[in-house]
Amino acid sequence: QVQLVESGGGLVQPGGSLRLSCAASGTIFRIYVMGWYRQAPGKQRELVASITSGGTTNYADSVKGRFTISRDNARNTVYLQMNSLKPEDTAVYYCKSDQGPYGSNWGQGTQVTVSS
């Protein structure tokens, strides 16, 4: 099993920045992909960005050029740098680990609110 703990959410004005962190523990050597998802009220959870164990990244079109996903293997942590935030980025952001045949795990989520 992999345990994930997110941090870094909060309230920010439009155009501002936040950095989310996701610290992983447990059987982390089985992790293939780490991803950030978000879920706004009344909407389905959607993929925001992902990064493979080899460093390949993928982004939703809505965040390309504004968000950057990265990982620090020494700290077993994945980050999501969010710049030029918009009100429509408001959501609960979740970290997910994918261990292939060994399953997947979710963090508890962190609230991001973009409002003036």
Order of alpha helices (4+ residues) and beta strands (2+ residues): beta-beta-beta-beta-beta-beta-beta-beta-beta-beta-beta
